[in-house]
Amino acid sequence: MDITTTETTGSPVELEFEIRDHNCLFVHASAVTDCRVQLEHMVDRSDDRLLEFFTVEGTPPDRVLSMAEASSAIDEARLVSRGPDGGLFEFVVSGPCVTRTLADTGAIARSVSAESGVGAVLADVPGHIEVRRVVERFRDRHPNSELLACRDTAEPIPVRSERGVHAMLADRLTDKQHEVLRTAYLSGYFSWPRRTTAEECAEALGISQPTFSQHIRTAQEKLLDRLFVDAPER
């Protein structure tokens, strides 16, 4: 599919890509193991690396970790929780990544998944961003990709990359508090027994343990205030 416009549209646009770039671990893993991979959450670290959480279904976790260890794009990999046939994984990414490619152009990854060696990427482009530039940058960095659709969207552009957040609770958190809280949750920090420590969460985020703890406490206090102080009486 070709993009003819070279200007901004003034309204949000949704782009749908199909990607077969095996330099992307999520695509490669789905091809080699015939599993399904879904991005759950991502955080931009202060050292320019990405912290990403992927759910993988249909292959043993040890195989995923072995593939991540062999990937030059992945600096660190950890199994956060084991499922019946897969699990939730945490990756520290420094190499080619579709979410980073989109972010570099001002676009936002709404959904990233892969199955049987074919990746599916939905991206939101704000109205002030040139659509052609986003598409050309994506194709340049991921040659084995194809633009399937470019459509206007009435859906609001998410201010954060993760999905399924209840705005009623999240609107009081800063982006950093939200990222820390979501990362801690996915990492198993709130599980009993805990699957990760404050030190491990802080290291994954590239911040100090006191900074992590401060963000966690502040975020929890804000959410509890919203739940118990600001909630309407029953």
Secondary structure, DSSP 8 states (H G I E B T S, - for coil): ------S--SS-EEEEEEE--TTSHHHHHHHHH--EEEEEEEEE-TTS-EEEEEEEESS-HHHHHHHHHH-TTEEEEEEEEEETTEEEEEEEE-S--HHHHHHHHT-EEEEEEEETTEEEEEEEE-TTS-HHHHHHHHHHH-SSEEEEEEEE--S---SSS-S---HHHHTTS-HHHHHHHHHHHHHTTTSSS-SS-HHHHHHHHTS-HHHHHHHHHHHHHHHHIIIIISS---
